[in-house]
Amino acid sequence: MAYTVFIPTPLRPSVQNQSTVDIDGSTVGEVLSNLTSQYSELKKHLYTEEGHLRSFVNVYLNDDDIRYLDKEQTSLKPGDTISIVPSVAGGIGTASVAEPDTMPALSNQEVQRYSRHLIMPEVGMDGQRKLKAARVLCVGAGGLGSPVAMYLAAAGVGTLGLVDFDVVDYSNLQRQILHGTSDVGRSKLQSARDRLEALNSEITIETHEVALSSANALDLFKSYDIILDGTDNFPTRYLVNDACVLLGKPNAYGSIFRFEGQASVFGMPNGPCYRCLYPEPPPPGLIPSCAEGGVLGVLPGIIGTIQATEAIKLIIGVGEPLVGRFLIYDALRMKFRELKLRKDPNCKLCGTNPSITQLIDYQQFCGVTQEEPLTETSDFEITVEDLKKKVDISEDFFLLDVREPQESQICAIFGSTLIPLGELPNRLGELEGQSNLIVHCRSGVRSAKAVTLLREAGFINAKNLKGGILAWIDQIDPSLPKY
Protein backbone atom coordinates (compact mmCIF):
# COMPACT_ATOMS: atom_id res chain seq x y z
CA MET A 1 0.00 0.00 0.00
CA ALA A 2 1.19 3.52 -0.81
CA TYR A 3 1.41 6.19 1.89
CA THR A 4 1.69 9.95 1.50
CA VAL A 5 5.02 11.47 2.55
CA PHE A 6 5.10 15.26 3.08
CA ILE A 7 8.33 16.76 1.73
CA PRO A 8 9.54 20.10 3.23
CA THR A 9 10.52 22.95 0.93
CA PRO A 10 14.34 22.61 1.28
CA LEU A 11 14.22 18.96 0.21
CA ARG A 12 11.78 19.27 -2.68
CA PRO A 13 14.47 19.72 -5.37
CA SER A 14 15.52 16.14 -4.56
CA VAL A 15 12.03 14.83 -5.36
CA GLN A 16 11.37 16.79 -8.56
CA ASN A 17 9.93 19.73 -6.59
CA GLN A 18 6.96 17.77 -5.30
CA SER A 19 5.41 18.69 -1.94
CA THR A 20 4.09 15.15 -1.39
CA VAL A 21 4.99 11.76 -2.81
CA ASP A 22 3.21 8.42 -2.48
CA ILE A 23 5.53 5.59 -1.45
CA ASP A 24 4.82 1.90 -0.86
CA GLY A 25 5.72 0.16 2.39
CA SER A 26 4.30 -1.51 5.48
CA THR A 27 6.39 0.28 8.12
CA VAL A 28 7.79 3.81 8.47
CA GLY A 29 11.31 2.50 7.93
CA GLU A 30 10.30 0.64 4.79
CA VAL A 31 8.61 3.72 3.35
CA LEU A 32 11.69 5.87 4.05
CA SER A 33 13.94 3.24 2.51
CA ASN A 34 11.78 3.04 -0.61
CA LEU A 35 11.62 6.83 -0.73
CA THR A 36 15.41 7.22 -0.82
CA SER A 37 15.72 4.37 -3.32
CA GLN A 38 13.30 6.11 -5.66
CA TYR A 39 14.84 9.54 -5.08
CA SER A 40 18.53 8.85 -4.52
CA GLU A 41 19.48 12.52 -4.04
CA LEU A 42 17.33 12.56 -0.91
CA LYS A 43 19.38 9.89 0.82
CA LYS A 44 22.30 12.14 1.75
CA HIS A 45 19.88 14.60 3.33
CA LEU A 46 18.12 12.00 5.47
CA TYR A 47 20.81 9.47 6.36
CA THR A 48 24.41 9.48 7.54
CA GLU A 49 27.05 7.43 5.74
CA GLU A 50 26.50 4.76 8.41
CA GLY A 51 22.82 4.55 7.47
CA HIS A 52 21.40 6.30 10.55
CA LEU A 53 18.68 8.92 10.28
CA ARG A 54 20.34 12.32 10.67
CA SER A 55 19.85 14.07 14.02
CA PHE A 56 18.62 17.28 12.38
CA VAL A 57 15.82 15.41 10.58
CA ASN A 58 12.61 14.53 12.42
CA VAL A 59 9.96 12.12 11.20
CA TYR A 60 6.30 12.35 12.18
CA LEU A 61 3.63 9.69 11.78
CA ASN A 62 0.47 11.69 11.19
CA ASP A 63 1.09 14.49 13.71
CA ASP A 64 3.03 12.47 16.29
CA ASP A 65 6.75 12.65 16.92
CA ILE A 66 8.10 9.10 16.57
CA ARG A 67 11.81 9.76 16.98
CA TYR A 68 11.95 7.48 20.02
CA LEU A 69 10.19 4.59 18.29
CA ASP A 70 11.78 1.90 16.17
CA LYS A 71 10.88 3.17 12.73
CA GLU A 72 11.72 -0.16 11.12
CA GLN A 73 9.01 -1.80 13.23
CA THR A 74 6.46 1.05 13.37
CA SER A 75 3.64 -0.33 11.25
CA LEU A 76 1.30 1.75 9.13
CA LYS A 77 -2.43 1.63 8.66
CA PRO A 78 -4.60 3.00 5.83
CA GLY A 79 -4.77 6.78 5.82
CA ASP A 80 -1.50 7.31 7.72
CA THR A 81 0.81 10.08 6.55
CA ILE A 82 4.52 10.63 7.15
CA SER A 83 6.09 14.09 7.50
CA ILE A 84 9.81 14.85 7.18
CA VAL A 85 10.76 17.96 9.15
CA PRO A 86 14.42 19.05 8.93
CA SER A 87 15.88 22.07 10.72
CA VAL A 88 16.13 25.30 8.25
CA ALA A 89 20.34 28.84 10.88
CA GLY A 90 2.98 22.74 29.29
CA GLY A 91 0.74 24.84 30.78
CA ILE A 92 0.74 28.56 30.29
CA GLY A 93 2.00 31.11 32.76
CA THR A 94 2.79 34.75 32.35
CA ALA A 95 6.26 35.91 31.48
CA SER A 96 8.42 37.22 34.29
CA VAL A 97 7.04 40.76 34.42
CA ALA A 98 6.28 43.13 37.27
CA GLU A 99 3.85 42.27 40.05
CA PRO A 100 0.38 43.89 39.77
CA ASP A 101 0.99 46.41 42.55
CA THR A 102 4.20 47.62 40.92
CA MET A 103 3.05 47.67 37.31
CA PRO A 104 3.13 51.08 35.63
CA ALA A 105 -0.09 53.05 35.23
CA LEU A 106 -1.47 54.02 31.83
CA SER A 107 -1.69 57.66 30.85
CA ASN A 108 -4.88 59.06 29.35
CA GLN A 109 -3.17 59.08 25.97
CA GLU A 110 -2.19 55.42 26.37
CA VAL A 111 -5.73 54.50 27.38
CA GLN A 112 -6.93 56.03 24.13
CA ARG A 113 -4.15 54.40 22.08
CA TYR A 114 -4.78 50.90 23.47
CA SER A 115 -8.56 51.21 23.85
CA ARG A 116 -9.27 48.26 21.55
CA HIS A 117 -7.16 46.12 23.88
CA LEU A 118 -8.70 47.50 27.03
CA ILE A 119 -12.25 46.55 26.12
CA MET A 120 -11.22 42.93 25.59
CA PRO A 121 -11.79 40.94 28.81
CA GLU A 122 -8.70 38.82 28.07
CA VAL A 123 -6.51 41.95 28.12
CA GLY A 124 -8.16 44.82 29.98
CA MET A 125 -6.27 47.36 32.06
CA ASP A 126 -4.24 44.74 33.92
CA GLY A 127 -3.13 43.04 30.71
CA GLN A 128 -2.13 46.32 29.10
CA ARG A 129 -0.17 47.30 32.19
CA LYS A 130 1.63 43.94 31.97
CA LEU A 131 2.54 44.76 28.38
CA LYS A 132 3.84 48.17 29.44
CA ALA A 133 5.96 46.57 32.17
CA ALA A 134 7.35 43.89 29.86
CA ARG A 135 10.82 43.82 28.32
CA VAL A 136 11.11 41.87 25.06
CA LEU A 137 14.26 41.34 22.98
CA CYS A 138 14.16 40.77 19.21
CA VAL A 139 17.27 39.05 17.89
CA GLY A 140 17.50 40.43 14.37
CA ALA A 141 15.92 43.48 12.72
CA GLY A 142 15.36 41.85 9.34
CA GLY A 143 12.58 39.78 7.80
CA LEU A 144 11.14 38.27 11.00
CA GLY A 145 12.29 41.06 13.29
CA SER A 146 10.40 43.68 11.28
CA PRO A 147 6.81 42.49 11.87
CA VAL A 148 7.70 41.28 15.37
CA ALA A 149 9.06 44.67 16.43
CA MET A 150 6.34 46.70 14.74
CA TYR A 151 3.44 44.75 16.22
CA LEU A 152 4.98 44.60 19.70
CA ALA A 153 5.64 48.33 19.57
CA ALA A 154 2.07 48.98 18.42
CA ALA A 155 0.73 46.68 21.15
CA GLY A 156 2.46 48.71 23.83
CA VAL A 157 5.29 46.46 25.01
CA GLY A 158 7.05 48.95 27.29
CA THR A 159 10.67 48.13 26.47
CA LEU A 160 11.65 46.66 23.13
CA GLY A 161 15.25 45.57 22.58
CA LEU A 162 16.82 44.95 19.17
CA VAL A 163 20.05 43.11 18.40
CA ASP A 164 21.59 43.50 14.93
CA PHE A 165 24.79 44.76 13.35
CA ASP A 166 23.90 44.80 9.64
CA VAL A 167 23.14 47.66 7.27
CA VAL A 168 20.08 48.03 5.04
CA ASP A 169 20.50 46.69 1.52
CA TYR A 170 18.19 47.00 -1.48
CA SER A 171 17.60 43.24 -1.38
CA ASN A 172 16.12 43.64 2.14
CA LEU A 173 13.29 45.92 1.07
CA GLN A 174 11.12 43.17 -0.44
CA ARG A 175 10.32 41.80 3.04
CA GLN A 176 11.99 43.84 5.82
CA ILE A 177 9.23 46.37 6.34
CA LEU A 178 11.01 48.23 9.13
CA HIS A 179 13.18 49.82 6.46
CA GLY A 180 12.54 52.01 3.42
CA THR A 181 14.41 52.99 0.27
CA SER A 182 15.93 56.03 1.95
CA ASP A 183 17.43 53.76 4.62
CA VAL A 184 19.65 51.80 2.21
CA GLY A 185 23.20 51.96 3.54
CA ARG A 186 22.08 52.92 7.05
CA SER A 187 22.44 50.81 10.16
CA LYS A 188 19.39 48.58 10.51
CA LEU A 189 19.10 49.54 14.15
CA GLN A 190 19.09 53.26 13.38
CA SER A 191 16.45 52.69 10.72
CA ALA A 192 14.41 50.47 13.04
CA ARG A 193 14.54 52.96 15.90
CA ASP A 194 13.23 55.77 13.70
CA ARG A 195 10.38 53.63 12.38
CA LEU A 196 9.34 52.26 15.78
CA GLU A 197 9.51 55.61 17.56
CA ALA A 198 7.33 57.08 14.82
CA LEU A 199 4.88 54.22 15.37
CA ASN A 200 4.76 54.53 19.17
CA SER A 201 6.68 57.20 21.06
CA GLU A 202 5.29 55.91 24.38
CA ILE A 203 7.66 52.92 24.51
CA THR A 204 11.41 52.59 25.07
CA ILE A 205 13.63 51.24 22.27
CA GLU A 206 16.96 49.71 23.33
CA THR A 207 19.42 48.92 20.53
CA HIS A 208 22.39 46.57 20.74
CA GLU A 209 24.51 47.01 17.62
CA VAL A 210 26.72 43.98 18.14
CA ALA A 211 27.21 40.52 16.70
CA LEU A 212 25.52 38.14 19.14
CA SER A 213 28.08 35.70 20.52
CA SER A 214 28.76 33.34 23.39
CA ALA A 215 30.63 36.16 25.08
CA ASN A 216 27.72 38.61 25.23
CA ALA A 217 24.45 36.64 24.86
CA LEU A 218 23.82 35.95 28.54
CA ASP A 219 24.46 39.55 29.54
CA LEU A 220 22.20 40.84 26.75
CA PHE A 221 19.35 38.42 27.47
CA LYS A 222 19.24 38.51 31.26
CA SER A 223 17.38 41.83 31.59
CA TYR A 224 14.59 40.81 29.19
CA ASP A 225 11.49 38.72 29.88
CA ILE A 226 11.05 37.06 26.46
CA ILE A 227 13.44 36.51 23.55
CA LEU A 228 12.17 36.39 19.96
CA ASP A 229 14.41 34.52 17.56
CA GLY A 230 14.55 36.25 14.18
CA THR A 231 17.92 34.85 13.14
CA ASP A 232 18.85 33.44 9.74
CA ASN A 233 21.70 31.03 10.51
CA PHE A 234 22.19 27.89 12.57
CA PRO A 235 25.02 29.05 14.89
CA THR A 236 22.97 32.00 16.16
CA ARG A 237 19.81 29.91 16.38
CA TYR A 238 21.49 27.38 18.69
CA LEU A 239 23.12 30.21 20.64
CA VAL A 240 19.74 31.89 21.23
CA ASN A 241 18.17 28.60 22.31
CA ASP A 242 20.96 27.68 24.71
CA ALA A 243 21.14 31.14 26.29
CA CYS A 244 17.35 31.15 26.80
CA VAL A 245 17.35 27.72 28.48
CA LEU A 246 20.31 28.57 30.73
CA LEU A 247 18.59 31.80 31.81
CA GLY A 248 15.06 30.37 31.99
CA LYS A 249 13.73 32.72 29.29
CA PRO A 250 10.95 31.82 26.83
CA ASN A 251 12.15 31.65 23.21
CA ALA A 252 9.50 32.53 20.61
CA TYR A 253 10.96 30.79 17.56
CA GLY A 254 10.31 31.38 13.88
CA SER A 255 12.02 30.39 10.64
CA ILE A 256 11.28 30.96 6.96
CA PHE A 257 12.37 29.57 3.60
CA ARG A 258 10.83 30.20 0.17
CA PHE A 259 7.09 29.57 0.75
CA GLU A 260 7.34 27.73 4.08
CA GLY A 261 7.49 28.94 7.66
CA GLN A 262 7.79 27.37 11.11
CA ALA A 263 6.95 28.63 14.59
CA SER A 264 7.03 27.35 18.16
CA VAL A 265 7.82 28.42 21.71
CA PHE A 266 10.88 26.84 23.31
CA GLY A 267 12.45 27.04 26.75
CA MET A 268 9.25 27.03 28.85
CA PRO A 269 9.11 24.98 32.06
CA ASN A 270 8.41 21.32 31.21
CA GLY A 271 8.44 22.19 27.51
CA PRO A 272 10.99 21.22 24.84
CA CYS A 273 13.83 23.38 23.62
CA TYR A 274 15.19 23.72 20.09
CA ARG A 275 17.78 21.00 20.79
CA CYS A 276 14.98 18.58 21.72
CA LEU A 277 13.74 19.03 18.16
CA TYR A 278 17.15 19.21 16.44
CA PRO A 279 20.01 17.90 18.63
CA GLU A 280 22.55 18.75 15.95
CA PRO A 281 22.66 21.14 12.98
CA PRO A 282 22.89 20.03 9.35
CA PRO A 283 26.33 20.07 7.74
CA PRO A 284 27.27 23.48 6.29
CA GLY A 285 25.70 24.06 2.89
CA LEU A 286 23.30 21.09 3.00
CA ILE A 287 20.29 23.32 3.74
CA PRO A 288 20.33 26.44 1.53
CA SER A 289 19.91 29.87 3.08
CA CYS A 290 17.27 32.41 2.09
CA ALA A 291 19.99 34.26 0.18
CA GLU A 292 20.46 31.15 -1.97
CA GLY A 293 16.92 29.79 -2.08
CA GLY A 294 14.87 32.97 -1.71
CA VAL A 295 11.86 33.78 0.42
CA LEU A 296 8.37 35.05 -0.41
CA GLY A 297 8.23 38.66 0.76
CA VAL A 298 5.03 38.32 2.81
CA LEU A 299 6.08 35.08 4.53
CA PRO A 300 8.09 36.68 7.37
CA GLY A 301 5.09 38.92 8.00
CA ILE A 302 2.95 35.88 8.74
CA ILE A 303 5.50 34.00 10.85
CA GLY A 304 6.74 37.14 12.62
CA THR A 305 3.17 38.06 13.53
CA ILE A 306 2.73 34.59 15.04
CA GLN A 307 5.89 35.11 17.11
CA ALA A 308 4.61 38.49 18.30
CA THR A 309 1.24 36.93 19.16
CA GLU A 310 2.94 34.25 21.27
CA ALA A 311 4.96 36.89 23.12
CA ILE A 312 1.84 38.92 23.93
CA LYS A 313 -0.02 35.81 25.15
CA LEU A 314 2.89 34.88 27.42
CA ILE A 315 3.08 38.38 28.87
CA ILE A 316 -0.64 38.68 29.55
CA GLY A 317 -1.06 35.05 30.57
CA VAL A 318 -3.93 34.07 28.30
CA GLY A 319 -4.61 31.37 25.73
CA GLU A 320 -2.56 28.33 24.85
CA PRO A 321 1.02 28.97 23.69
CA LEU A 322 2.91 26.98 21.08
CA VAL A 323 4.69 24.99 23.78
CA GLY A 324 5.14 21.37 22.74
CA ARG A 325 3.61 22.23 19.39
CA PHE A 326 5.35 22.92 16.08
CA LEU A 327 3.41 25.01 13.58
CA ILE A 328 4.23 24.64 9.87
CA TYR A 329 2.81 27.06 7.31
CA ASP A 330 2.78 26.35 3.56
CA ALA A 331 1.95 29.56 1.69
CA LEU A 332 1.63 27.85 -1.69
CA ARG A 333 -1.09 25.54 -0.42
CA MET A 334 -2.35 28.08 2.15
CA LYS A 335 -2.30 25.44 4.86
CA PHE A 336 -1.23 25.29 8.48
CA ARG A 337 -0.18 22.01 10.04
CA GLU A 338 0.57 21.39 13.70
CA LEU A 339 2.93 18.70 14.93
CA LYS A 340 3.41 17.61 18.53
CA LEU A 341 6.78 18.09 20.20
CA ARG A 342 8.03 16.21 23.24
CA LYS A 343 10.66 17.30 25.70
CA ASP A 344 13.64 14.98 25.24
CA PRO A 345 14.70 13.57 28.64
CA ASN A 346 18.13 12.93 27.13
CA CYS A 347 18.54 16.46 25.75
CA LYS A 348 22.07 17.66 26.42
CA LEU A 349 20.76 21.08 27.40
CA CYS A 350 17.36 20.73 29.10
CA GLY A 351 17.22 16.99 29.85
CA THR A 352 17.42 15.27 33.22
CA ASN A 353 21.23 15.09 33.11
CA PRO A 354 22.39 18.00 30.94
CA SER A 355 25.97 18.09 29.72
CA ILE A 356 25.73 21.62 28.30
CA THR A 357 25.87 23.99 31.25
CA GLN A 358 27.44 27.00 29.56
CA LEU A 359 27.55 28.58 26.13
CA ILE A 360 29.90 26.97 23.60
CA ASP A 361 31.61 27.84 20.31
CA TYR A 362 28.58 27.74 17.99
CA GLN A 363 30.52 28.37 14.78
CA GLN A 364 32.54 25.26 15.51
CA PHE A 365 29.46 23.32 16.68
CA CYS A 366 27.73 24.05 13.36
CA GLY A 367 30.86 23.28 11.34
CA VAL A 368 31.05 26.75 9.80
CA THR A 369 34.81 27.08 10.29
CA GLN A 370 35.44 23.78 8.51
CA GLU A 371 34.73 25.37 5.14
CA GLU A 372 37.19 28.23 5.47
CA PRO A 373 40.50 26.40 4.86
CA LEU A 374 39.05 24.89 1.70
CA THR A 375 37.89 28.18 0.21
CA GLU A 376 41.18 29.89 1.11
CA THR A 377 43.27 27.37 -0.80
CA SER A 378 44.71 29.13 -3.88
CA ASP A 379 44.66 25.96 -5.95
CA PHE A 380 40.94 25.58 -5.24
CA GLU A 381 39.75 29.01 -6.34
CA ILE A 382 40.37 31.90 -8.69
CA THR A 383 39.68 35.61 -8.20
CA VAL A 384 37.44 37.66 -10.46
CA GLU A 385 40.48 39.74 -11.46
CA ASP A 386 42.30 36.65 -12.68
CA LEU A 387 39.19 35.49 -14.53
CA LYS A 388 38.99 38.88 -16.25
CA LYS A 389 42.62 38.50 -17.40
CA LYS A 390 41.78 35.12 -18.93
CA VAL A 391 38.83 36.71 -20.73
CA ASP A 392 40.98 39.59 -22.02
CA ILE A 393 43.63 37.32 -23.54
CA SER A 394 41.00 34.86 -24.84
CA GLU A 395 42.47 32.00 -22.82
CA ASP A 396 40.71 28.68 -23.30
CA PHE A 397 38.55 27.80 -20.29
CA PHE A 398 35.01 26.61 -19.53
CA LEU A 399 32.92 28.86 -17.26
CA LEU A 400 30.23 26.85 -15.48
CA ASP A 401 27.31 28.57 -13.76
CA VAL A 402 25.70 26.32 -11.11
CA ARG A 403 22.90 28.70 -10.08
CA GLU A 404 19.24 28.11 -10.80
CA PRO A 405 17.69 29.15 -14.16
CA GLN A 406 15.72 32.01 -12.59
CA GLU A 407 18.96 33.44 -11.21
CA SER A 408 20.67 33.42 -14.58
CA GLN A 409 17.74 35.42 -15.96
CA ILE A 410 18.63 38.20 -13.51
CA CYS A 411 22.27 38.44 -14.56
CA ALA A 412 24.97 36.26 -16.09
CA ILE A 413 28.66 36.39 -16.94
CA PHE A 414 29.01 36.38 -20.71
CA GLY A 415 30.05 33.00 -22.08
CA SER A 416 29.00 30.95 -19.06
CA THR A 417 27.13 27.64 -19.34
CA LEU A 418 24.31 26.93 -16.91
CA ILE A 419 24.04 23.57 -15.14
CA PRO A 420 22.27 23.95 -11.75
CA LEU A 421 24.09 22.36 -8.84
CA GLY A 422 21.27 19.88 -8.20
CA GLU A 423 21.52 18.60 -11.78
CA LEU A 424 25.31 18.50 -11.94
CA PRO A 425 25.85 14.87 -10.77
CA ASN A 426 23.67 13.60 -13.63
CA ARG A 427 25.12 15.93 -16.28
CA LEU A 428 28.84 15.41 -15.81
CA GLY A 429 28.99 13.87 -19.27
CA GLU A 430 28.34 17.32 -20.77
CA LEU A 431 31.67 18.46 -19.33
CA GLU A 432 33.72 15.63 -20.77
CA GLY A 433 37.00 16.87 -22.24
CA GLN A 434 36.95 20.16 -20.30
CA SER A 435 40.27 20.36 -18.47
CA ASN A 436 40.10 24.02 -17.43
CA LEU A 437 36.82 24.44 -15.53
CA ILE A 438 35.94 27.61 -13.62
CA VAL A 439 32.73 27.38 -11.60
CA HIS A 440 30.63 30.19 -10.18
CA CYS A 441 27.35 30.78 -8.36
CA ARG A 442 25.95 33.85 -6.61
CA SER A 443 28.49 34.21 -3.80
CA GLY A 444 30.83 31.22 -4.06
CA VAL A 445 29.19 28.79 -1.62
CA ARG A 446 27.35 26.49 -4.03
CA SER A 447 30.16 26.64 -6.57
CA ALA A 448 32.62 25.50 -3.90
CA LYS A 449 30.45 22.41 -3.39
CA ALA A 450 30.35 21.94 -7.16
CA VAL A 451 34.14 22.12 -7.44
CA THR A 452 34.52 19.50 -4.71
CA LEU A 453 32.10 17.25 -6.61
CA LEU A 454 33.89 17.87 -9.92
CA ARG A 455 37.33 17.12 -8.51
CA GLU A 456 36.06 13.89 -6.98
CA ALA A 457 34.68 13.02 -10.43
CA GLY A 458 38.11 13.50 -12.06
CA PHE A 459 38.05 17.18 -13.06
CA ILE A 460 41.13 17.84 -10.94
CA ASN A 461 41.77 21.35 -12.27
CA ALA A 462 38.30 22.73 -11.55
CA LYS A 463 38.35 26.01 -9.65
CA ASN A 464 35.82 28.07 -7.74
CA LEU A 465 35.28 31.74 -8.61
CA LYS A 466 35.86 33.48 -5.28
CA GLY A 467 32.91 35.65 -4.30
CA GLY A 468 30.81 34.44 -7.23
CA ILE A 469 28.97 36.70 -9.63
CA LEU A 470 28.48 39.28 -6.86
CA ALA A 471 32.24 39.82 -6.74
CA TRP A 472 32.29 40.00 -10.55
CA ILE A 473 29.66 42.74 -10.44
CA ASP A 474 31.40 44.67 -7.65
CA GLN A 475 34.88 44.56 -9.14
CA ILE A 476 34.56 43.92 -12.89
CA ASP A 477 31.15 44.69 -14.37
CA PRO A 478 28.97 46.99 -12.22
CA SER A 479 26.47 47.33 -15.10
CA LEU A 480 24.99 43.95 -14.14
CA PRO A 481 22.13 44.02 -11.59
CA LYS A 482 22.80 42.59 -8.12
CA TYR A 483 20.36 40.38 -6.25
Secondary structure, DSSP 8 states (H G I E B T S, - for coil): -EEEEE--GGGGGGGTT-SEEEEE-SBHHHHHHHHHHHSGGGHHHHB-TTS-B-TTEEEEETTEE-TTS-TTT-B--TT-EEEEEE---------S---GGGS----HHHHHHTHHHHTSTTTHHHHHHHHHH-EEEEE-SSTTHHHHHHHHHHHT-SEEEEE---B--GGGTTT-TT--GGGTTSBHHHHHHHHHHHH-TTSEEEEE-S---TTTHHHHHTT-SEEEE---SHHHHHHHHHHHHHHT--EEEEEEEBTEEEEEEES-TTS--HHHH-SS---TTTS--HHHH-B-TTHHHHHHHHHHHHHHHHHHT-S--SBTEEEEEETTTTEEEEEE----TT-TTTSSS-S--S---HHHHTTGGGGHHHHH-TTTEE-HHHHHHHHHTT---EEEE-S-HHHHHH---TT-EE--GGGGGG-GGGGTT--SEEEE-SSSHHHHHHHHHHHHTT-TT-EEETTHHHHHHHHT-TTS---
